[in-house]
Amino acid sequence: MRKIVYMFVAAVCGMTMVACGDHNVTTSDKEAALKKVVPPYVNNTVIATYSAMGDAGLLLLDDVQRIEEAVEKEAGYESLMKQAGEHWREMRHHWEQSEAFLYGPAEKHTIDPHIDSWPLDYNAMNALLANEDQMQQIEEEGGAYVGDKLGYALKGFHAAEYLLFEEGRPHACNLTKAEAIYLVGIVEDLVQQAILLEDCWAGGVSAEKEAVITDEEGESMSYDENYGEWFINASHPSWKTYQAVAEQIVAGCVDIAGEVADLKLGNPYRGSDNGGDSEYLESPYSRTSTTDFVDNIISIQHAYAGAKSGDDCVADYVKKQNAELNTKVLKTIDDAIAAIKAIQNFETTAQNNPQVKAAIDKVSELEEILDEEVLPLLAK
C-alpha cells in the first residue's frame, strides 16, 4: 500500500527560498501559517471523506449483489432493498460533503460527471434493459462495461437511485432480472470511482478496496497519483506555494456555493417559465435533495474551518488577519444551512417557493463573501 510521505522544510529562513527536492517552498510567515492548514485538510477532510464514501460503497455493492441473487432465485428481498437504500444514502452523504473539493482527480478524470450527472435518459435506459446482448455484456463485465460503454445519463448515483427508491421510499421488490443485473453494474462502477478518488488523494487504499479496482488480469485501475502528498508539500505544478493551495481550497468552496445557489436551488425555483428547469432536481427518487444541499454547505464548512475540532484550517489564518470577516463567514455558513433545512417538500414545491428563495439568497451571500473577501485576503 502506498502512503503519503510528509516532507517538511527543516529550516526557517525569513523571506528566503529553501530548496526542497525539485521545488521551492517560501518560508515567509504567511507560507508557514498556511502550511499548517494543509495536512489536516488533506487527511481529516479530503481523504477521510472519500474513505468513508468508499466504505459505504462496499456495503452497498454487497447489498445489490445479494438482491441480484434473490431476484434470480425468485426469493424475497424487502429488507435488502431497505438496507441498500440506507447504504446509498450514506454513500451519497459523503459524496455531497466532498463537493467543495471537486478539483484535482474528480475534475481531471471526469469522476464528478461520471457518477453524478442528471437527469437520467429514460428512453435509452429502457432500450438498454430490453437489449439482450447488452444485458449479457453487463452481466459478464459488470462495472467495467457500465463505466466504459454507457453514457453519463445511464450510470452513477441517480441511475442506482432510480432503481432503489420511489418517492423517497425503498422501491417495490419487483425488479426484473435485467434491472437487477444493471443495478449491480451501476453500483460496481460507482464504487470503483469512489475508491479511485480516495486512491488519488491518499496514494493507496486498503487491500479490500484495491481488489475492487483490480481487474481479472490483475491490472489496477489506479492512476498512481498522490494529491495529498502534492498538497502537503506544495509540489504540484498548479500549487507550488501554500498560498496557492489555500486559494484552491477556498475556490473549491466558491464553486460549490455557486452551483448550489444558481443550479441546484435556482433551476427548480425559477422553473421553465423563468429561465430555470422545474425538473432539474438533485435527488428526486430518494427525496434527499435538501439533505444533499446541506451536505454541500457542510463540505464548505469542513474545507474552511476543519472537519475535526482543533484542526488547523483556513479559518485560523483569516481570523488572524480579519477576525470580523472570519466571524461573518462562519455565521453565513450556519445561516445557509438553516435556510436550506427550513425548505419543506422541495421536490414538489420548489418553483417560486419563498423558502427556496431565502436559501438561494443565503448561499449566494456565502459565495460572494468567499469570492470577494476571503480570496482577496489570501492573495495579499
N, C-alpha and C positions, 0 to 999 in steps of 0.2 A: 504493500500500500504506500503510495506517495504521500509525503507530509509537507505541510507548509514550513518553509525554512525562514526563521525570523532573523533578519540581518539588520543590525542597528549600527549607526555610526558610533565609533568608540570615543571620539574626541569632539569637544565643542570648541569652535574657534571663532567666536564672534560672528562677523559677517563674511567670513571666508568660505571657500568651497572646498569640501573634503572629498577625495576620491573614494568611491565605494563600488568595487567591481568595475563594470564598464559604464557607470553613470555617475553623476554628481548629485550630492544632496546638500542643499543650503542649510547651514546651521544657525541661521538667524533665530531670534526669539520667536518670531511668528512660525517659522518652519518647525521649531522644536515643540511649540504648543500644539500645532496641528498634527504633528507626527504621532502624538499620544492618542489622538482620536481614532486612528486608523485600525490598530489591532482589535479593539472591542467592536468596532463597526463590522470588520470582516468576520470575526469569529462568532460574536454573540447576536449579530443582526442578520448578516447575509447567509453565512454557512449554516447557522442554526436553523434559520427559516427554511432553506432548501432541504436540509437534512430531515426536518420534521415533515415536509411535504412528501419526500421520498418514502419515509416510514409509513405514512398514511396510505400512500400509493401501493405499497406492497400488500397491505391488508385488503385494500380494495381489489387488487388483482386476484388475491386468493378467493375473495367473495365471488367474483364474477366467474372464475373458473369452476367453482362449485355450483353456481347457478347453471352454467352450461351443462354440467354433468347431470343435474336434476332435470333439466329440460329433456335431455337425451333419454333419461330413464322414465320420463313422464311422472316424476315424483314431485311432491310439494316443496316449495322454496320461499314461502312467505317471509319467514324470519331472515333468510339470507338476503332478500330484497331490501328489507328494512336495514339490516346491518351494512349492506353495500351503500345504501343511501347515506348512512351516518358517516362511513369512511370517505365517501365522495365529498360530503360537506367539510370534513376535516381537512382533506387534501386541498380543497378549494379555498378554505380559510387561510392556509399557509401560503398558497399561491397569491391570493389577493394582498396578503401582508408582505409580499415581495415586490409589489409593483412600483415602489419608489426606487428600485434598482434594476430596471429593465434594460439598462445599458450593458455593455460588456457581452458576455456569451448569449444572453437572452435575445439581444439585438443581432449580434454578429452571425449567429447560427439560426436566425429566424425562429427561435423556440417560442417566443411570445405569440406570433400569429399561428404557429403550428398547433398550439394547444388551446388557444383562447380566442379563435375567430367566431364571429356570429354575424348574421343568423345562419341557421342550417339551410342546406339546399334539399328540401323535402323531395322534390321530383327526382333528383339524382340519387337520393338515398333509397327511395322506393325502387328505382330501376336497378340499383346495386343489389338490394335484397332479393330481387327477382332474377338476378343473373346467376345461374347455377355455376358457371365457370369461375366467375369472380369469387363467389362464396366459397367454393372449393379451395381457391388460392388463399383466401383469408384463413380458412380452417388449417391449411397446411403451413402457411408462413406467418400467421398471426400479426403481431405489431409491425414486423418488417414490411409486410405488404401495405398495411394501413398507412404507415409512415412514409413510404416511398412512392406509392402509386395513387393514393387518394388525395384530393384537394383539401384545402383548409376547411371548407364548409361541410366536410364529411368526417371530421375527426376531432379529437380534443375533448375538453371538459363538457362542451354543450352537446356533442353527439352522445356522450355517455349519459349526461343529464336527461336527455330526451327519452332514453330507454329505461332509466331508473325511476323517474318521477312523473307525476301527473298532478298539476295544480297544487304543488307543494307537498304531496304525499307520495309514499312509495307506489310505483306503478303496479297495476294489477298483474298477478302472476300468470300471464298468458303469453309470454314471449314465444315466438316461433323459433324453430331450430336455427334458422338463418339469423334472426335478431340476436340470439344468444351467442352465436359464433362471432358475429360482428361486434357485439359488446366486448367480448374478450379481446379481440384485436384492437379495438379502440383503446381500451384500458392499458393493455400491454404497451402500446406506443406512447400513451400519456405518461406512464410510469417511467419508461425509458428516458423520455425527455426531461422529466423531473430529476432523475438521477444524474443525467448529464449536466444539469445546472449545478448541482452540488459538486460533481467531479471537477467542473471547470473552475470553481472558486476554491475548493479545498485541495486540489491536486491529487485526489484519490478518494475512494469510498470503501465501505465495508465489503467483505467477500460476498455477502448475500446480494448486495446491490451490484457489485461488479458482475456477478453471474447474469443479472438481468440485462446488462448492456453488452454481453458477450454472445456472439452467435454460435451456431453448432460447430463451426470450423475453428472455434477458439479465437476469433478476431473480435477485439473490443471496439465498441463504438466511440470510445473516449477520444476527445480532441487533444489530449495531452497538453492542457493549458493549466495555468495556476494564477488566476486573477487575484487570489488572496495574497500570494507572495508578491505579485507585482504592485498591488496597492500598498502593502505593508512596507515595501522598500522604495515606493515611488519610482519604479523601474520600468514601467510600460511606456512606449513611445508617446501615448496620449496623455500620460500622467507622470511627468518627470519631476514634479515637486509635490510637496504635501499640500500646498495651496491648491494646485490643480486637482488633487484628489478630493479635497474638501469641497471645492466648487462643483465637482462632478456629483458628489453626494447630494448637495442642495439642488443642483439642476435636475437630478432624478426626481426629487420631491416636487419641483415646479412642474415637471412634465405630467406626473400622475394627477396632481391637483387640477391642472388644466383639462385633462381628459375626463376626470370625474365631473367637473362643472360643465364643460362645453358639450360633451358627448353622452356620458353615462346618465347624467341627470338632465342635461339640456335637451337632448333629442326627444326623449319621451315627453318632457314638459312642453316643448314648443309644438309638437305634433306636426303632421304633414301639412296642415293649413298655415303654418307659420315658420316654414323653413326647417322643421325638425322631422322626426320619424317616430310615430307613436308605437311602432313595432320594434324599435331599437331598444330592447330590454336586455339587461345583463344576464340574468338567470331566471327566465320566465317559467321553466318547468318545475324547478325546486322552490321557486318563490323566495329566493335568498338574495335578491338584488340589493336591497338596502344593507344587508349584512356585508355583502361584497364592498359596498361603498365605504362603510365604516372601517372595514379592514384596510382599504386603500389609505384612509387617513391615518390609521394606526401605523401603517407602513411608513408614512412620513414622520410620525411621532418617533418611531424607533430609529429611523435614519438620522433624524435631527438631534434627538435628546437621549438616545441609547435605549436598547431593548431591555437591559438589566439595570436595576438600581445601582448607582455608583459607577457606571461605565463612563469613562472619558468620552466626550461627544462634542459635536459641533456647537451645541448649545452652550457648553462651557466657554468656548472661545468667544462666541458672540456676547455672552453675558459680561465677560471682562472688558470688552470693547464698548458695549452699549447695553446696559442692563435693562433699560426700558424697552428696547427692541426685542430682546430675548423674552421678556415677560409677555409682550404683545404676541409674539409667535406662539408661545405655549398656550396662551388663552384662546387664540383664534383656532388652534388645533382642537381644543376642548369644545369650543362653540360649534365648530363644523361637525364634530361627531354627534353632539347633542341635537343639532338641527336635522341631521340625516335620520337619527333614531326616532325623531318625532313624526316622520312621514308614516302615514297609515295606508296599507294596501297599495303600495307603489305600482305593482304590476297592472292593476286595473284602474287606477285613478290618477296617474301621473300628469296627464295633459291638463295644463292651466291650473294645477293644484298649488295653492299658495304655500303649502308646507314644502313642496318641492322647490318653489322659487326661493324660499328662505334658505334652504340648504345650498342651492346654487350660489346665492349671494355670499354665504359664509365661506364656501370652498374657494370661490373666486377671490375673495379677500385674502385668504391664506396664500393662494398662488401669487397674488400681487405683492404681498409683503416679502415672500421668499425671493421673488424675482427682482423686485425693485429696491429692496432694502438690505436683505441678507447677502445676496450675491455681490452687490457693490461693496459691502463692508469687507467681505473676504478678499476682494480684489485690491483693496487699498494697500 
